[in-house]
């Protein structure tokens, strides 16, 4: 008991600081939600994309949970047969938060400004040759080549938020600019923020779309999950997302707390560094794939809030493009042992040694994509299973900022990507040699035939042709095993039923509360 007291006191002190907000903030009963870090640091251009989680800013279209697209600042759109010319008809009643009318020239300016300043987001628009505005409410994108997934890139991958021309045209160095006003066209307008403490927004009365039910929203910086749990129980916050699967049943037993359960919102997978050590060998990677017990991991780590995954595509949206016959990497320790023996590996005093007689020691990089706690638990299960064949697995915790560099220097890592990154055939291209907007993929994986198929897929518009290409690409991935899909994890959100009610949440994109579709579904709870 004595050992736990300091932690309890620390949590109590942090919770008291959370509750000690200025009276002017709490008096109007705003919706208060936790965030793990400062919201919209610097400016929207620092965010690295403009999905629905930006709240203040909007794009032309947004992806929905049905696998299609909804209008945002665009009310309709169409492309030519070759998917090279894309025409967007814009809404006519949108305004910037300072009252200035939104027009097509803001869209063209956003594109031109990003490219002129060599912003990272301009790589999303690599295929755009020019943007033409025949009038104030029509925008035409002329692409350099056919690209059927253009809407995907605009909406969420990572998404392009439109910025106001009348403000940004005078800003010469956007990446060094600290935006103090954050003027967008979205349903929420910026009020104020205190870095490290909170970010406050108010409902924009002149918003052109569905208006939020809450007059104000305060996003409080609460980095510690335990403190978030305490704040939710006390009523200091009205909801929290990224609820851990082993904590969900505990919260649900609390009075006035309920769970929102969104199935299969994140795909977790074991990834290999294909350029170093034993994981550079496809045979060795396939052997390890046979040691991945998906059923056991799902049961131990996700407590029923997930399902085993056997494809890198989400079956909910891409069922027709998934090859259900590819099960070569199913759990089979005996087959793993056979493959290792065929490759010259052997056991010596219960330690697996490579063909030269050296013990096999692998390093698993923790952190990065997905929930850190979840990744660590999956890695712990894998370490236990690998040890049965004498494979030593070291778990290496790294800071998020160093994660990308570390995965290129070590053997194994975990990806935990949102379902929107795996919901159609084109999303298989993240295994392409230069997949992340011209950058090398995480895996160090390269296959000329796969790259050729991925390039063909980008230009294919016919459904049958896209399906054929996707199945061919999956066959190559099954052969080379650059990564192993493990689990389709559910998204869990908790909220105070005495403060908040929901009017449908089926359209939530990322399965979190700071998501426009989720936030718009939230209403004040009716008095009992």
ABEGO torsion letter per residue (X at the ends): XAAAAAAAAAAAAAAAAAABBBAAAAAAGBBBBBBABBBGBGBAAAAGEBBAAAGABBBABBBBAAGBBBBBABABBBBBAAGABBBBBBBAABBBAAGBBBBAAAAAAAAAAAAAAGBAAAAAAAABABBBBABAABBBBBBABBBAAAAAAAAAOAEBBBBBAAAAAABABAAABBBAAGBBABABBBABBBBGABBBBBBBAABABBBBABABBBBBBBABAAAAAAAAAAGABABBBGBBAAAAAAAAABBGBBBBBBBGABBBBBBBBAABEAAABAAAAAAAAAABBAAAAAAAAAGGBEBBBABABBAAAAAAABBAABAAABBBAAAAAAAAAAAGBBBBGGBBBBAAGBBBBBBBBBEEBEBAAAAAAAAAAAAAAAAAAGBBBBBBBBBAAAAAAAAAABABBBBBBBAAAAABAAAAAAABABABGGBBBAAGBBBAAAAAAAAAAAABABAAAAAAAAAAAAAAAAAAGABBBABBBBBBBBBBAAABBBBEAAABAAGBABBAAAAAABBBBBBX
